């Protein structure tokens, strides 16, 4: 794999509503345009060899939006799964959803399960959609699991480590994101993968998500490729050991 290419990219797909408003269209048009754009981004990840793409589709805070818009988002999610899952499967994409699924509509939950089951064995691209997800929820759930182990006497509290927390997060089987991208002009993390992006390279752009095409995506990848990831070390140390995390893990 190209060392200048991120292995795992995380994106907040922001700006659909503002894209529609600029064109005097209903917000639904912006969400649909965002889906059309997503097809090309996924294809580009497959073509370039990126192994994981995590998308923030619906946060735990998004329940505060108007009920009609929430309903539209869920209906669009169902329609996209029904229309696209064959294409994703043929492209070797493994699809899954992370987050608290309990409040999701039954039909959507069923579509998600079917899509996950259909693509489970694929390994060309891990496509993860964060739905009803929040970084604080993720960490809280990990802490709860560890706390239960302590209560049962399976674990001593002094034995709890950062690695143990990481192992109980929803993306524990994947490398942490190398590149975080947020289109739409906002410069916030918005409770997204709070633990996992501790050393992730951040890329913000004013380009609204429906306009964030392959050209814009390549700008983000180029920006990433020109950075030096030091993980608390000096530049000289990195020059001597360009892959410090691997070396650290090997000790």
ROSE-4610 file (N, C-alpha, C; in Angstrom, 1 decimal, always signed):
// ROSE-4610
residu = [X/X/X/X/X/X/X/X/X/X/X/X/X/X/X/X/X/X/X/X/X/X/X/X/X/X/X/X/X/X/X/X/X/X/X/X/X/X/X/X/X/X/X/X/X/X/X/X/X/X/X/X/X/X/X/X/X/X/X/X/X/X/X/X/X/X/X/X/X/X/X/X/X/X/X/X/X/X/X/X/X/X/X/X/X/X/X/X/X/X/X/X/X/X/X/X/X/X/X/X/X/X/X/X/X/X/X/X/X/X/X/X/X/X/X/X/X/X/X/X/X/X/X/X/X/X/X/X/X/X/X/X/X/X/X/X/X/X/X/X/X/X/X/X/X/X/X/X/X/X/X/X/X/X/X/X/X/X/X/X/X/X/X/X/X/X/X/X/X/X/X/X/X/X/X/X/X/X/X/X/X/X/X/X/X/X/X/X/X/X/X/X/X/X/X/X/X/X/X/X/X/X/X/X/X/X/X/X/X/X/X/X/X/X/X/X/X/X/X/X/X/X/X/X/X/X/X/X/X/X/X/X/X/X/X/X/X/X/X/X/X/X/X/X/X/X/X/X/X/X/X/X/X/X/X/X/X/X/X/X/X/X/X/X/X/X/X/X/X/X/X/X/X/X/X/X/X/X/X/X/X/X/X/X/X/X/X/X/X/X/X/X/X/X/X/X/X/X/X/X/X/X/X/X/X/X/X/X/X/X/X/X/X/X/X/X/X/X/X/X/X/X/X/X/X/X/X/X/X/X/X/X/X/X/X/X/X/X/X/X/X/X/X/X/X/X/X/X/X/X/X/X/X/X/X/X/X/X/X/X/X/X/X/X/X/X/X/X/X/X/X/X/X/X/X/X/X/X/X/X/X/X/X/X/X/X/X/X/X/X/X/X/X/X/X/X/X/X/X/X/X/X/X/X/X/X/X/X/X/X/X/X/X/X/X/X/X/X/X/X/X/X/X/X/X/X/X/X/X/X/X/X/X/X/X/X/X/X/X/X/X/X/X/X/X/X/X/X/X/X/X/X/X/X/X/X/X/X/X/X/X/X/X/X/X/X/X/X/X/X/X/X/X/X/X/X/X/X/X/X/X/X/X/X/X/X/X/X/X/X/X/X/X/X/X/X/X/X/X/X/X/X/X/X/X/X/X/X/X/X/X/X/X/X/X/X/X/X/X/X/X/X/X/X/X/X/X/X/X/X/X/X/X/X/X/X/X/X/X/X/X/X/X/X/X/X/X/X/X/X/X/X/X/X/X/X/X/X/X/X/X/X/X/X/X/X/X/X/X/X/X/X/X/X/X/X/X/X/X/X/X/X/X/X/X/X/X/X/X/X/X/X/X/X/X/X/X/X/X/X/X/X/X/X/X/X/X/X/X/X/X/X/X/X/X/X/X/X/X/X/X/X/X/X/X/X/X/X/X/X/X/X/X/X/X/X/X/X/X/X/X/X/X/X/X/X/X/X/X/X/X/X/X/X/X/X/X/X/X/X/X/X/X/X/X/X/X/X/X/X/X/X/X/X/X/X/X/X/X/X/X/X/X/X/X/X/X/X/X/X/X/X/X/X/X/X/X/X/X/X/X/X/X/X/X/X/X/X/X/X/X/X/X/X/X/X/X/X/X/X/X/X/X/X/X/X/X/X/X/X/X/X/X/X/X/X/X/X/X/X/X/X/X/X/X/X/X/X/X/X/X/X/X]
num = [1/1/1/2/2/2/3/3/3/4/4/4/5/5/5/6/6/6/7/7/7/8/8/8/9/9/9/10/10/10/11/11/11/12/12/12/13/13/13/14/14/14/15/15/15/16/16/16/17/17/17/18/18/18/19/19/19/20/20/20/21/21/21/22/22/22/23/23/23/24/24/24/25/25/25/26/26/26/27/27/27/28/28/28/29/29/29/30/30/30/31/31/31/32/32/32/33/33/33/34/34/34/35/35/35/36/36/36/37/37/37/38/38/38/39/39/39/40/40/40/41/41/41/42/42/42/43/43/43/44/44/44/45/45/45/46/46/46/47/47/47/48/48/48/49/49/49/50/50/50/51/51/51/52/52/52/53/53/53/54/54/54/55/55/55/56/56/56/57/57/57/58/58/58/59/59/59/60/60/60/61/61/61/62/62/62/63/63/63/64/64/64/65/65/65/66/66/66/67/67/67/68/68/68/69/69/69/70/70/70/71/71/71/72/72/72/73/73/73/74/74/74/75/75/75/76/76/76/77/77/77/78/78/78/79/79/79/80/80/80/81/81/81/82/82/82/83/83/83/84/84/84/85/85/85/86/86/86/87/87/87/88/88/88/89/89/89/90/90/90/91/91/91/92/92/92/93/93/93/94/94/94/95/95/95/96/96/96/97/97/97/98/98/98/99/99/99/100/100/100/101/101/101/102/102/102/103/103/103/104/104/104/105/105/105/106/106/106/107/107/107/108/108/108/109/109/109/110/110/110/111/111/111/112/112/112/113/113/113/114/114/114/115/115/115/116/116/116/117/117/117/118/118/118/119/119/119/120/120/120/121/121/121/122/122/122/123/123/123/124/124/124/125/125/125/126/126/126/127/127/127/128/128/128/129/129/129/130/130/130/131/131/131/132/132/132/133/133/133/134/134/134/135/135/135/136/136/136/137/137/137/138/138/138/139/139/139/140/140/140/141/141/141/142/142/142/143/143/143/144/144/144/145/145/145/146/146/146/147/147/147/148/148/148/149/149/149/150/150/150/151/151/151/152/152/152/153/153/153/154/154/154/155/155/155/156/156/156/157/157/157/158/158/158/159/159/159/160/160/160/161/161/161/162/162/162/163/163/163/164/164/164/165/165/165/166/166/166/167/167/167/168/168/168/169/169/169/170/170/170/171/171/171/172/172/172/173/173/173/174/174/174/175/175/175/176/176/176/177/177/177/178/178/178/179/179/179/180/180/180/181/181/181/182/182/182/183/183/183/184/184/184/185/185/185/186/186/186/187/187/187/188/188/188/189/189/189/190/190/190/191/191/191/192/192/192/193/193/193/194/194/194/195/195/195/196/196/196/197/197/197/198/198/198/199/199/199/200/200/200/201/201/201/202/202/202/203/203/203/204/204/204/205/205/205/206/206/206/207/207/207/208/208/208/209/209/209/210/210/210/211/211/211/212/212/212/213/213/213/214/214/214/215/215/215/216/216/216/217/217/217/218/218/218/219/219/219/220/220/220/221/221/221/222/222/222/223/223/223/224/224/224/225/225/225/226/226/226/227/227/227/228/228/228/229/229/229/230/230/230/231/231/231/232/232/232/233/233/233/234/234/234/235/235/235/236/236/236/237/237/237/238/238/238/239/239/239/240/240/240/241/241/241/242/242/242/243/243/243/244/244/244/245/245/245/246/246/246/247/247/247/248/248/248/249/249/249/250/250/250/251/251/251]
x = [+0.8/+0.0/+0.9/+0.5/+1.2/+1.3/+2.5/+2.6/+2.1/+1.9/+1.3/-0.2/-0.8/-2.2/-2.8/-3.8/-4.4/-5.0/-4.9/-5.5/-7.0/-7.3/-8.6/-9.0/-10.1/-10.6/-11.9/-12.1/-13.3/-13.9/-15.1/-15.7/-17.0/-17.2/-18.5/-19.1/-20.2/-20.8/-21.7/-21.1/-21.8/-22.1/-23.2/-23.5/-24.6/-25.3/-26.4/-27.5/-27.9/-29.0/-28.7/-27.4/-27.0/-26.8/-26.4/-26.3/-27.7/-28.7/-30.1/-30.6/-30.3/-30.8/-30.2/-28.9/-28.3/-29.0/-29.6/-30.3/-31.8/-32.2/-33.7/-34.4/-33.8/-34.4/-34.7/-35.6/-35.9/-34.7/-34.6/-33.4/-33.3/-34.4/-34.3/-33.5/-33.5/-32.7/-31.2/-30.9/-29.5/-29.0/-29.9/-29.5/-29.4/-30.3/-30.2/-28.9/-28.6/-27.4/-26.2/-26.2/-25.1/-24.9/-26.0/-25.9/-25.3/-25.7/-25.1/-23.6/-23.2/-21.8/-21.0/-21.7/-21.1/-20.7/-21.5/-21.2/-19.8/-19.4/-18.1/-17.0/-17.2/-16.2/-15.9/-16.9/-16.7/-16.0/-16.4/-15.7/-14.2/-13.9/-12.5/-11.7/-12.3/-11.6/-11.3/-12.2/-11.9/-10.8/-10.9/-9.9/-8.5/-8.4/-7.1/-6.5/-7.3/-6.8/-6.9/-7.7/-8.1/-8.9/-8.5/-9.1/-10.3/-10.5/-11.7/-12.2/-13.5/-14.1/-15.3/-15.2/-16.2/-16.9/-18.2/-19.1/-20.0/-20.0/-21.0/-22.3/-23.3/-24.5/-25.6/-25.6/-26.7/-26.1/-26.0/-25.4/-26.5/-26.1/-27.0/-27.7/-27.0/-27.6/-28.6/-28.6/-29.4/-30.9/-31.2/-32.6/-33.3/-32.5/-33.1/-33.6/-33.3/-33.8/-35.3/-36.0/-37.4/-37.8/-38.8/-39.2/-39.4/-39.9/-40.0/-38.7/-37.7/-36.3/-35.7/-35.9/-35.4/-36.1/-37.4/-38.1/-37.5/-37.3/-36.7/-35.4/-34.5/-33.2/-33.3/-34.2/-34.3/-34.8/-35.8/-36.3/-35.3/-34.5/-33.4/-32.3/-32.1/-31.1/-31.6/-32.9/-33.5/-33.4/-33.8/-33.7/-32.3/-31.4/-30.0/-29.5/-29.8/-29.4/-30.1/-31.3/-32.0/-31.5/-31.1/-30.6/-29.1/-28.3/-26.9/-26.2/-26.9/-26.2/-25.6/-26.3/-25.7/-24.4/-24.5/-23.3/-22.1/-22.4/-21.3/-20.8/-21.7/-21.2/-20.3/-20.7/-19.9/-18.6/-18.5/-17.2/-16.3/-16.8/-16.0/-16.0/-17.1/-17.2/-17.9/-17.4/-18.1/-18.8/-20.1/-20.9/-21.3/-21.2/-21.8/-22.1/-22.9/-23.4/-22.9/-22.4/-22.1/-22.9/-23.2/-24.0/-25.1/-25.9/-27.0/-28.2/-28.5/-29.6/-31.0/-31.0/-32.3/-33.4/-33.2/-34.3/-34.6/-33.8/-34.0/-35.3/-35.9/-37.1/-36.8/-37.8/-37.7/-37.3/-37.9/-37.5/-36.1/-35.6/-34.2/-33.3/-33.6/-32.8/-32.7/-33.8/-33.8/-32.9/-33.1/-32.2/-30.8/-30.4/-29.0/-28.5/-29.3/-28.9/-28.6/-29.6/-29.5/-28.2/-28.0/-26.8/-25.5/-25.5/-24.3/-24.0/-25.1/-24.9/-24.5/-25.0/-24.7/-23.2/-22.7/-21.3/-20.3/-20.6/-19.8/-18.4/-18.3/-17.1/-16.2/-16.7/-15.9/-14.8/-13.7/-12.5/-11.8/-12.4/-11.7/-11.8/-13.0/-13.2/-14.1/-13.8/-14.7/-15.4/-16.7/-17.6/-18.4/-18.1/-18.8/-19.6/-20.9/-21.8/-22.1/-21.8/-22.1/-23.5/-24.5/-25.9/-26.4/-26.9/-27.3/-26.0/-24.9/-23.6/-23.2/-22.4/-21.7/-20.4/-19.4/-18.1/-18.2/-19.0/-19.1/-19.9/-20.9/-21.7/-20.7/-19.9/-18.9/-18.0/-17.4/-16.5/-17.3/-18.5/-19.3/-19.6/-20.0/-20.3/-19.1/-17.9/-16.7/-16.4/-16.6/-16.4/-17.4/-18.6/-19.6/-19.2/-18.8/-18.4/-17.2/-16.2/-15.1/-15.5/-16.5/-17.0/-17.7/-18.4/-19.1/-18.1/-17.0/-16.0/-15.3/-15.2/-14.7/-15.7/-17.0/-18.0/-18.0/-17.8/-17.9/-16.6/-15.6/-14.4/-13.4/-13.7/-12.9/-11.7/-11.7/-10.7/-10.5/-9.3/-8.9/-8.9/-9.4/-9.5/-8.1/-7.1/-5.7/-5.2/-5.8/-5.4/-5.9/-6.9/-7.5/-6.5/-6.4/-5.4/-6.2/-5.4/-6.0/-6.3/-5.4/-5.6/-6.9/-7.2/-8.4/-9.7/-9.6/-10.7/-10.9/-9.8/-9.8/-10.4/-10.1/-10.6/-12.1/-12.7/-14.2/-15.0/-14.3/-15.0/-15.5/-16.4/-17.1/-16.2/-15.1/-14.3/-13.0/-13.1/-11.9/-11.1/-11.8/-11.1/-10.4/-10.5/-9.9/-8.8/-7.9/-6.9/-7.6/-7.1/-7.7/-7.6/-8.5/-8.5/-7.2/-6.6/-5.4/-5.8/-7.0/-7.4/-8.9/-9.2/-10.5/-10.8/-12.0/-12.4/-13.7/-13.8/-15.1/-15.3/-16.2/-16.6/-17.6/-18.0/-19.1/-18.8/-17.5/-17.0/-16.9/-17.6/-17.4/-16.1/-15.6/-14.3/-14.5/-15.3/-15.5/-15.5/-15.2/-15.2/-16.7/-17.5/-18.9/-19.2/-18.4/-18.6/-18.5/-17.5/-17.3/-16.0/-16.1/-14.9/-13.8/-14.3/-13.5/-12.2/-12.3/-11.1/-10.2/-10.9/-10.1/-9.3/-9.7/-9.0/-7.9/-7.5/-6.5/-5.3/-4.8/-3.6/-4.0/-5.2/-5.7/-5.3/-5.0/-4.8/-6.1/-6.3/-7.6/-7.6/-8.7/-8.8/-10.2/-10.2/-11.5/-11.5/-12.7/-12.9/-14.2/-14.3/-15.6/-16.5/-16.0/-16.8/-17.9/-19.2/-20.3/-20.3/-20.8/-20.7/-21.2/-22.3/-22.7/-21.8/-20.9/-19.9/-18.5/-18.5/-17.2/-16.9/-16.5/-16.3/-15.0/-14.6/-13.4/-12.2/-12.3/-11.3/-11.0/-12.1/-11.9/-11.4/-11.8/-11.3/-9.8/-9.4/-7.9/-7.1/-7.7/-7.1/-6.8/-7.8/-7.6/-6.5/-6.5/-5.5/-4.1/-4.0/-2.7/-2.2/-3.1/-2.8/-2.3/-2.9/-2.5/-1.1/-0.9/+0.4/+1.6/+1.3/+2.4/+2.7/+2.0/+2.2/+3.1/+3.8/+4.6/+3.9/+3.6/+2.9/+3.9/+4.0/+5.1/+4.7/+3.5/+3.0/+3.8/+4.0/+4.8/+6.3/+6.8/+8.2/+8.7/+10.0/+10.6/+10.7/+10.9/+11.1/+12.3/+13.4/+14.6/+14.3/+13.5/+13.2/+12.4/+11.4/+10.6/+11.4/+12.4/+13.2/+14.0/+14.4/+15.1/+14.2/+12.9/+11.9/+10.6/+10.3/+9.1/+7.8/+7.9/+6.7/+6.8/+6.7/+6.9/+5.9/+4.7/+3.7/+4.0/+4.4/+4.8/+5.9/+6.9/+8.1/+7.7/+6.8/+6.4/+5.7/+4.8/+4.0/+4.8/+5.9/+6.8/+7.6/+7.8/+8.7/+8.0]
y = [-1.2/+0.0/+1.2/+2.3/+3.5/+4.1/+4.4/+4.9/+6.3/+7.0/+8.4/+8.4/+7.2/+7.0/+6.6/+7.2/+6.7/+5.3/+4.5/+3.2/+3.3/+4.2/+4.4/+5.9/+6.2/+7.6/+7.7/+8.7/+9.0/+10.3/+10.4/+11.6/+11.9/+13.2/+13.8/+14.4/+13.8/+14.3/+15.5/+16.7/+17.9/+18.8/+19.5/+20.6/+20.3/+19.2/+18.9/+19.9/+20.3/+21.3/+22.6/+23.1/+24.4/+24.3/+23.2/+23.0/+23.2/+22.6/+22.7/+24.2/+24.8/+26.2/+27.1/+27.0/+27.9/+27.8/+26.6/+26.4/+26.6/+27.0/+27.2/+25.9/+24.8/+23.5/+23.0/+22.1/+21.5/+20.7/+20.6/+19.9/+18.5/+17.9/+16.5/+16.4/+17.4/+17.4/+17.4/+18.1/+18.1/+16.7/+16.1/+14.7/+13.7/+13.9/+13.0/+13.2/+14.5/+14.9/+14.3/+14.3/+13.8/+12.3/+11.6/+10.2/+9.9/+10.7/+10.6/+10.7/+11.7/+12.0/+10.9/+10.3/+9.2/+8.0/+7.7/+6.6/+6.7/+7.9/+8.2/+8.1/+8.6/+8.5/+7.1/+6.3/+4.8/+4.2/+4.4/+3.8/+4.2/+5.5/+5.9/+5.3/+5.0/+4.3/+2.9/+2.3/+0.9/+0.9/+1.9/+1.9/+2.3/+3.1/+3.5/+2.6/+1.7/+0.8/+1.2/+2.2/+2.6/+1.4/+1.0/-0.3/+0.0/+1.2/+1.4/+2.9/+3.0/+4.3/+4.4/+5.3/+5.4/+6.7/+6.6/+7.8/+8.1/+9.4/+9.8/+10.2/+9.4/+9.6/+10.2/+9.8/+10.2/+10.2/+11.3/+11.3/+11.2/+10.9/+10.8/+12.1/+13.2/+14.5/+14.9/+14.2/+14.5/+14.2/+13.6/+13.4/+14.7/+15.7/+17.1/+17.8/+17.2/+17.8/+17.6/+18.3/+18.1/+16.7/+16.2/+14.8/+14.4/+15.3/+15.0/+14.8/+15.6/+15.4/+14.0/+13.7/+12.4/+11.3/+11.4/+10.3/+10.2/+11.4/+11.4/+10.7/+11.0/+10.4/+8.9/+8.4/+7.0/+6.3/+6.9/+6.4/+6.4/+7.4/+7.5/+6.4/+6.2/+5.1/+3.8/+3.5/+2.2/+2.1/+3.2/+3.2/+2.9/+3.6/+3.4/+2.0/+1.4/+0.0/-0.9/-0.7/-1.6/-1.5/-0.2/+0.0/-0.3/-0.1/-0.2/-1.4/-2.2/-3.3/-4.3/-4.6/-5.5/-4.9/-3.6/-3.0/-3.0/-2.8/-2.8/-4.2/-5.2/-6.6/-7.0/-6.6/-7.0/-6.3/-5.1/-4.4/-4.9/-5.9/-6.4/-5.6/-4.8/-3.9/-4.6/-4.6/-5.1/-3.9/-4.0/-2.9/-3.3/-2.3/-2.4/-1.1/-1.1/+0.0/+0.0/+1.1/+1.1/+2.2/+2.0/+2.9/+2.2/+2.9/+2.3/+2.1/+0.9/+0.7/+0.6/+0.5/+0.3/+1.2/+2.5/+3.4/+3.4/+2.7/+2.8/+2.1/+2.6/+1.9/+0.4/-0.4/-1.8/-2.2/-1.5/-1.8/-1.5/-0.3/+0.0/-1.0/-1.3/-2.3/-3.6/-4.1/-5.3/-5.2/-4.0/-3.8/-3.8/-3.2/-3.1/-4.6/-5.4/-6.7/-7.5/-7.4/-8.1/-7.7/-6.4/-5.9/-6.3/-6.3/-6.8/-8.3/-9.0/-10.5/-10.8/-10.0/-10.2/-10.0/-8.9/-8.5/-8.9/-9.7/-10.0/-10.5/-11.3/-11.9/-11.1/-9.9/-9.1/-8.4/-8.1/-7.6/-6.5/-6.0/-5.0/-3.6/-3.3/-2.0/-2.3/-1.9/-1.8/-0.5/-0.6/+0.6/+0.6/+1.6/+1.7/+2.9/+2.8/+3.9/+4.1/+5.2/+5.5/+6.1/+5.4/+5.8/+5.7/+6.8/+7.0/+6.7/+7.3/+7.1/+8.4/+8.3/+9.4/+8.9/+9.7/+9.3/+9.0/+9.9/+9.7/+8.5/+8.2/+6.9/+5.7/+5.8/+4.7/+4.4/+5.5/+5.3/+4.9/+5.4/+5.0/+3.5/+3.0/+1.6/+0.7/+1.2/+0.5/+0.4/+1.6/+1.6/+0.7/+0.7/-0.2/-1.7/-2.1/-3.5/-3.8/-2.9/-3.1/-3.2/-2.2/-2.2/-3.5/-4.1/-5.3/-6.5/-6.4/-7.4/-7.3/-6.0/-5.8/-6.3/-6.0/-6.5/-8.0/-8.7/-10.1/-10.8/-9.9/-10.4/-11.0/-10.7/-11.2/-10.2/-9.1/-8.0/-7.2/-6.8/-5.9/-4.5/-3.5/-2.2/-1.6/-2.0/-1.5/-2.1/-3.1/-3.7/-3.0/-2.1/-1.4/-0.6/-0.7/+0.1/+0.8/+1.7/+2.4/+1.3/+0.4/-0.7/-1.4/-1.7/-2.4/-1.6/-0.3/+0.6/+0.5/+0.6/+0.6/-0.7/-1.8/-3.1/-3.3/-2.4/-2.4/-1.4/-0.7/+0.3/-0.3/+0.4/-0.3/-0.6/+0.2/-0.1/-0.8/-1.6/-2.2/-3.1/-3.6/-4.5/-3.8/-2.5/-1.7/-0.8/-0.5/+0.5/+1.9/+2.6/+4.0/+4.8/+5.7/+6.5/+7.3/+7.3/+8.1/+9.5/+9.6/+10.9/+11.2/+12.3/+12.8/+13.9/+13.8/+14.9/+15.4/+16.7/+17.4/+18.5/+18.2/+19.2/+20.1/+21.2/+22.0/+23.2/+23.5/+24.7/+24.7/+23.8/+23.7/+23.1/+23.6/+23.1/+22.5/+21.4/+20.7/+19.2/+18.5/+17.1/+16.5/+17.2/+16.9/+15.5/+15.2/+13.9/+12.7/+12.8/+11.7/+11.0/+9.7/+8.9/+9.5/+10.1/+10.9/+10.2/+8.9/+8.2/+7.8/+7.4/+6.8/+7.9/+9.1/+10.1/+10.9/+10.4/+11.1/+11.5/+10.7/+11.0/+11.1/+11.3/+11.3/+12.7/+12.7/+14.0/+14.6/+15.9/+16.5/+17.4/+17.3/+18.1/+18.7/+20.0/+20.7/+21.5/+21.6/+22.3/+23.0/+24.2/+24.9/+24.2/+23.3/+22.6/+21.8/+22.0/+21.3/+19.9/+19.0/+17.5/+17.2/+17.6/+17.2/+17.6/+18.6/+19.1/+18.5/+17.7/+17.1/+15.9/+16.1/+15.1/+14.4/+13.6/+12.9/+13.9/+14.9/+15.9/+16.5/+16.9/+17.4/+16.3/+15.1/+14.0/+13.9/+14.0/+13.9/+15.0/+16.2/+17.3/+16.9/+16.2/+15.8/+14.7/+13.8/+12.8/+13.3/+14.3/+15.0/+15.7/+16.4/+17.1/+16.1/+15.0/+13.9/+13.4/+13.2/+12.6/+13.5/+14.8/+15.8/+16.0/+15.3/+15.6/+14.5/+14.9/+14.0/+13.7/+12.5/+12.0/+11.7/+12.5/+12.3/+11.6/+11.5/+10.8/+11.2/+12.4/+12.9/+12.9/+12.4/+12.3/+13.6/+13.6/+14.7/+14.3/+15.3/+15.0/+14.1/+14.3/+13.5/+12.0/+11.8/+10.5/+9.8/+10.5/+9.9/+9.6/+10.5/+10.2/+8.9/+8.6/+7.4/+6.2/+6.4/+5.3/+5.8/+5.7/+6.3/+5.6/+4.5/+3.8/+3.5/+4.6/+4.5/+3.6/+3.6/+2.8/+1.3/+0.9/-0.5/-0.9/+0.0/-0.3/-0.4/+0.6/+0.6/-0.7/-1.1/-2.3/-3.6/-3.5/-4.7/-4.9/-3.9/-4.0/-4.8]
z = [+0.0/+0.0/+0.0/-0.7/-0.8/+0.6/+1.1/+2.5/+2.6/+1.5/+1.5/+1.5/+1.4/+1.3/+2.7/+3.2/+4.5/+4.3/+5.3/+5.3/+5.7/+6.6/+7.1/+7.1/+6.4/+6.3/+7.0/+7.8/+8.5/+8.0/+7.7/+7.1/+7.8/+8.1/+8.5/+7.2/+6.8/+5.5/+5.8/+5.8/+6.3/+5.2/+5.2/+4.3/+3.3/+3.5/+2.6/+2.6/+3.8/+3.9/+3.4/+3.6/+3.1/+1.6/+1.1/-0.4/-1.0/-0.4/-1.0/-0.8/+0.3/+0.5/-0.4/-0.8/-1.7/-3.1/-3.4/-4.7/-4.6/-3.4/-3.1/-3.4/-2.9/-2.9/-1.5/-1.4/-0.1/+0.4/+1.8/+2.4/+1.8/+1.5/+1.0/-0.3/-1.1/-2.3/-2.0/-0.9/-0.5/+0.0/+0.7/+1.2/+0.1/-0.9/-2.1/-2.9/-3.0/-3.8/-3.0/-1.7/-0.9/-1.1/-1.3/-1.6/-2.9/-3.9/-5.3/-5.2/-4.5/-4.4/-3.7/-2.7/-1.9/-2.8/-3.8/-4.7/-5.3/-5.7/-6.3/-5.3/-4.1/-3.1/-2.7/-2.6/-2.2/-3.4/-4.6/-5.7/-5.7/-5.4/-5.5/-4.3/-3.2/-2.1/-2.6/-3.2/-3.7/-4.7/-5.7/-6.7/-6.2/-5.2/-4.7/-3.7/-3.1/-2.1/-0.7/-0.4/+1.0/+1.5/+2.7/+3.2/+4.1/+4.7/+5.5/+5.3/+5.2/+5.1/+6.1/+7.1/+8.1/+7.9/+7.8/+7.5/+8.7/+9.1/+10.1/+9.4/+9.5/+8.8/+9.7/+11.0/+11.9/+13.3/+13.9/+15.3/+16.3/+17.5/+18.6/+18.9/+18.5/+18.7/+17.5/+16.4/+15.3/+15.6/+16.7/+17.0/+17.4/+17.5/+17.8/+16.5/+15.4/+14.1/+14.0/+13.1/+12.9/+12.6/+13.1/+12.9/+11.4/+10.6/+9.2/+8.5/+8.9/+8.3/+8.8/+10.1/+10.6/+9.8/+9.6/+8.8/+7.4/+6.8/+5.5/+5.4/+6.4/+6.4/+6.6/+7.4/+7.6/+6.3/+5.6/+4.4/+3.3/+3.3/+2.3/+2.5/+3.8/+4.2/+3.7/+3.9/+3.4/+1.9/+1.2/-0.2/-0.8/-0.2/-0.6/-0.4/+0.7/+1.0/-0.1/-0.3/-1.2/-2.7/-3.0/-4.4/-4.6/-3.5/-3.7/-3.2/-2.4/-1.8/-2.8/-3.9/-4.9/-5.5/-5.8/-6.3/-5.3/-4.1/-3.1/-2.9/-2.9/-2.8/-4.0/-5.2/-6.4/-6.4/-5.7/-5.7/-4.5/-3.8/-2.7/-1.4/-1.2/-0.1/+1.1/+2.2/+3.4/+4.1/+4.3/+4.9/+6.3/+7.2/+8.5/+9.1/+10.1/+10.9/+12.3/+12.8/+14.3/+14.9/+16.2/+16.9/+17.7/+18.4/+19.1/+18.2/+17.8/+16.8/+17.5/+18.8/+19.5/+19.0/+18.8/+18.5/+17.0/+16.1/+14.7/+14.3/+13.2/+12.7/+12.4/+12.6/+12.4/+11.0/+10.0/+8.6/+8.3/+8.8/+8.6/+9.3/+10.5/+11.2/+10.4/+9.9/+9.1/+7.8/+7.2/+5.9/+6.3/+7.4/+7.8/+8.1/+8.8/+9.1/+7.8/+6.9/+5.6/+4.8/+4.8/+4.1/+4.7/+6.0/+6.8/+6.5/+6.5/+6.3/+4.9/+3.9/+2.5/+2.2/+2.9/+2.5/+3.5/+4.5/+5.6/+5.2/+4.2/+3.8/+2.8/+2.4/+1.5/+2.2/+1.5/+2.2/+1.4/+0.4/-0.4/+0.2/+0.8/+1.5/+2.7/+3.9/+5.0/+4.9/+4.7/+4.7/+5.9/+6.8/+8.1/+8.2/+8.5/+8.6/+10.1/+10.7/+12.1/+12.1/+12.7/+12.8/+14.2/+14.7/+16.1/+16.9/+16.5/+17.1/+17.7/+18.8/+19.4/+20.1/+20.0/+20.6/+22.1/+22.8/+24.2/+24.5/+23.7/+23.9/+23.7/+22.7/+22.4/+23.6/+24.2/+25.3/+26.6/+26.7/+27.9/+27.8/+26.6/+26.5/+26.8/+26.3/+26.6/+28.1/+28.8/+30.2/+31.0/+30.5/+31.1/+31.0/+29.8/+29.7/+30.6/+30.7/+31.6/+33.0/+33.4/+34.7/+35.1/+34.2/+34.5/+34.7/+34.0/+34.2/+35.6/+36.1/+37.4/+38.5/+38.3/+39.2/+39.3/+38.2/+38.2/+38.8/+39.1/+39.6/+38.5/+37.3/+36.2/+35.9/+36.5/+36.2/+37.4/+37.7/+38.8/+38.2/+38.9/+38.4/+38.1/+38.8/+38.5/+37.2/+36.7/+35.5/+34.2/+34.4/+33.2/+32.5/+31.2/+30.4/+29.3/+28.6/+27.4/+26.3/+26.2/+25.2/+25.4/+26.7/+27.0/+26.6/+26.8/+26.4/+24.9/+24.2/+22.7/+22.2/+22.9/+22.5/+22.7/+23.4/+23.7/+22.9/+22.0/+21.2/+19.9/+19.2/+18.1/+16.9/+16.8/+15.6/+16.1/+17.1/+17.7/+16.7/+15.7/+14.8/+13.6/+13.6/+12.5/+13.0/+12.1/+12.6/+12.8/+13.7/+14.0/+12.7/+12.5/+11.3/+11.1/+9.9/+9.6/+9.2/+8.6/+8.0/+8.4/+9.0/+9.3/+8.3/+7.6/+6.7/+7.1/+7.1/+7.4/+6.3/+5.3/+4.4/+5.1/+4.4/+5.0/+5.7/+5.9/+6.5/+8.0/+8.7/+10.2/+10.6/+11.7/+12.2/+13.6/+13.6/+14.9/+14.6/+15.7/+15.7/+15.9/+16.6/+16.7/+17.3/+18.3/+19.1/+18.2/+17.3/+16.3/+16.6/+16.9/+17.1/+18.0/+19.1/+20.0/+20.5/+20.8/+21.3/+20.1/+19.0/+17.9/+17.1/+17.1/+16.3/+17.1/+18.2/+19.0/+18.2/+17.3/+16.5/+15.0/+14.7/+13.3/+12.7/+11.4/+10.7/+10.4/+10.6/+10.4/+9.1/+8.4/+7.1/+7.1/+7.1/+7.0/+5.7/+5.1/+3.8/+3.8/+3.2/+3.0/+2.0/+1.2/+0.2/+0.8/+0.4/+1.0/+0.5/+1.3/+1.0/-0.4/-0.9/-2.2/-3.3/-3.1/-4.0/-3.8/-2.7/-2.3/-3.2/-4.4/-5.4/-5.3/-6.3/-6.3/-6.3/-7.0/-7.1/-5.7/-5.0/-3.6/-2.7/-2.9/-2.1/-2.3/-3.5/-3.8/-3.2/-3.1/-2.4/-0.9/-0.3/+1.1/+1.2/+0.3/+0.3/+0.0/-0.9/-1.1/+0.1/+0.8/+2.0/+3.1/+3.2/+4.1/+3.7/+2.5/+2.0/+2.3/+2.4/+2.6/+4.1/+5.0/+6.4/+7.0/+8.1/+8.9/+10.2/+10.4/+11.6/+12.7/+13.8/+14.7/+16.0/+16.3/+17.5/+18.8/+18.9/+20.1/+20.0/+18.9/+18.7/+17.9/+17.7/+16.9/+15.5/+14.6/+13.2/+12.9/+13.7/+13.5/+13.9/+14.9/+15.3/+14.2/+13.6/+12.6/+11.4/+11.0/+9.9/+10.1/+11.3/+11.6/+11.6/+12.0/+12.1/+11.6/+10.3/+9.7/+10.1/+10.8/+11.3/+12.8/+13.6/+15.0/+15.8/+15.4/+16.1/+16.0/+14.8/+14.6/+15.5/+15.5/+16.4/+17.8/+18.3/+19.7/+20.0/+19.1/+19.4/+19.4/+18.7/+18.6/+19.9/+20.7/+21.9/+23.0]
